[in-house]
Amino acid sequence: MLSLSLCDCMDRRQLKRQQKDDIEKPRNEQDEIPDYLKKRKIVQINPQYEDIENAVVSFSEWARKRGMSIIGPMLMELGKREATKHGINNFKASEGWLDKVKKRHGIVEKNLSGEAVAVDKILVKNRMEELPDILNKYGMKTF
């Protein structure tokens, strides 16, 4: 395998000195990355507004247990109301804030569907108790 240096390539391709500098420039610039860009982004584990976040999380758990459908804007509005209640004026319930809350607490948005979610269990129980009386009115007739 034939390996050529940059100078050999320059001679073969008749490159000028400025072009050689342009070729080498990206390597040199990469070594000079400022320290503030080299630092890794740290995810904040402890939220700044913990009571607001706890209220939003507890509401979402409460709603899920009851089969209620909750959406992002509903949780953001709840966050704003909690901030007002706690006297926090500089709080902004943005989609970014909500995404971080969801990620920290493992909240996912799912489409709830099916009979188990659509029907009220108390209503079904009441109807099942009424059904024998309704059937007795008609007797053993065939249709």
C-alpha positions as CSV (number, residue, x, y, z in Angstrom):
1,M,0.0,0.0,0.0
2,L,1.4,3.3,-1.0
3,S,1.1,6.1,1.5
4,L,1.6,9.7,0.6
5,S,2.2,12.7,2.8
6,L,0.3,15.9,2.4
7,C,3.3,17.5,0.7
8,D,3.6,14.7,-1.8
9,C,-0.1,15.0,-2.6
10,M,0.3,18.8,-3.0
11,D,3.1,18.3,-5.5
12,R,1.2,15.7,-7.4
13,R,-2.0,17.7,-7.6
14,Q,-0.2,21.1,-7.8
15,L,-1.9,22.5,-4.8
16,K,-0.9,25.9,-3.5
17,R,0.2,26.6,0.1
18,Q,-3.1,28.2,1.0
19,Q,-5.0,25.1,-0.1
20,K,-2.8,23.0,2.1
21,D,-3.6,25.2,5.1
22,D,-7.3,24.8,4.3
23,I,-7.0,21.0,4.2
24,E,-5.2,20.9,7.6
25,K,-7.4,23.6,9.3
26,P,-10.3,21.3,10.5
27,R,-7.9,19.2,12.5
28,N,-6.4,22.2,14.3
29,E,-9.7,23.9,14.9
30,Q,-11.1,20.7,16.5
31,D,-8.2,20.7,19.1
32,E,-9.1,24.3,20.0
33,I,-12.7,23.6,21.2
34,P,-13.5,25.9,24.2
35,D,-13.9,24.1,27.6
36,Y,-17.5,25.3,28.0
37,L,-18.5,23.3,24.9
38,K,-16.6,20.2,26.0
39,K,-18.6,19.8,29.2
40,R,-21.4,17.3,29.2
41,K,-25.0,18.4,29.7
42,I,-26.2,17.4,33.2
43,V,-29.8,16.6,33.7
44,Q,-31.3,18.1,36.8
45,I,-32.5,15.3,39.0
46,N,-34.0,17.4,41.7
47,P,-36.6,19.7,40.2
48,Q,-36.6,23.4,40.9
49,Y,-40.3,23.5,41.7
50,E,-40.8,20.2,43.5
51,D,-44.2,20.9,45.0
52,I,-45.7,21.8,41.6
53,E,-44.2,18.7,40.0
54,N,-45.5,16.5,42.9
55,A,-49.0,17.9,42.4
56,V,-48.9,17.2,38.7
57,V,-47.6,13.6,39.2
58,S,-50.2,12.8,41.9
59,F,-53.0,14.1,39.7
60,S,-51.9,12.0,36.7
61,E,-51.7,8.9,38.9
62,W,-55.2,9.7,40.4
63,A,-56.6,10.2,36.9
64,R,-55.1,7.0,35.5
65,K,-56.5,4.9,38.3
66,R,-60.0,6.2,37.4
67,G,-59.4,5.5,33.7
68,M,-59.5,9.2,32.8
69,S,-57.8,10.5,29.7
70,I,-55.3,13.2,30.5
71,I,-53.4,15.3,27.9
72,G,-50.3,17.6,28.1
73,P,-52.1,20.9,28.1
74,M,-54.2,19.7,31.1
75,L,-51.1,18.9,33.1
76,M,-49.5,22.3,32.1
77,E,-52.6,24.2,33.3
78,L,-52.5,22.3,36.6
79,G,-48.8,23.2,36.9
80,K,-49.7,26.9,36.4
81,R,-52.5,26.8,39.0
82,E,-50.2,25.1,41.5
83,A,-47.6,27.8,40.9
84,T,-50.1,30.5,41.5
85,K,-51.3,28.8,44.6
86,H,-47.8,28.6,46.0
87,G,-47.1,32.3,45.0
88,I,-44.5,31.5,42.4
89,N,-44.7,34.2,39.7
90,N,-41.8,33.2,37.4
91,F,-42.9,29.6,36.7
92,K,-43.7,28.8,33.1
93,A,-45.3,25.4,32.3
94,S,-43.8,24.8,28.9
95,E,-43.8,21.6,26.9
96,G,-40.1,21.2,27.7
97,W,-40.9,21.4,31.5
98,L,-43.7,18.8,31.0
99,D,-41.4,16.5,29.0
100,K,-38.8,16.5,31.8
101,V,-41.5,15.8,34.4
102,K,-42.8,12.9,32.4
103,K,-39.3,11.5,31.9
104,R,-38.4,11.8,35.6
105,H,-41.5,10.1,36.7
106,G,-42.1,7.6,33.9
107,I,-45.4,9.2,32.8
108,V,-46.5,8.2,29.3
109,E,-49.4,9.3,27.2
110,K,-51.5,6.3,26.0
111,N,-54.8,6.1,24.2
112,L,-57.3,4.5,26.5
113,S,-59.8,2.3,24.6
114,G,-61.9,-0.7,25.1
115,E,-64.9,-1.6,27.1
116,A,-63.2,-1.6,30.5
117,V,-62.5,2.1,30.1
118,A,-65.7,3.2,28.3
119,V,-68.2,1.7,30.7
120,D,-69.0,2.9,34.3
121,K,-68.8,-0.2,36.6
122,I,-71.4,1.1,39.0
123,L,-73.9,1.6,36.1
124,V,-73.3,-1.9,34.9
125,K,-73.8,-3.3,38.4
126,N,-77.1,-1.4,38.7
127,R,-78.3,-2.6,35.3
128,M,-77.4,-6.2,36.1
129,E,-79.6,-6.0,39.2
130,E,-82.5,-4.6,37.2
131,L,-82.2,-7.1,34.4
132,P,-84.1,-10.0,36.1
133,D,-87.1,-7.8,36.8
134,I,-87.2,-6.7,33.2
135,L,-87.0,-10.2,31.9
136,N,-89.8,-11.4,34.2
137,K,-92.2,-9.0,32.6
138,Y,-91.9,-10.8,29.3
139,G,-91.9,-14.4,30.7
140,M,-90.7,-17.3,28.6
141,K,-91.9,-16.0,25.2
142,T,-89.9,-16.8,22.1
143,F,-89.4,-14.1,19.6
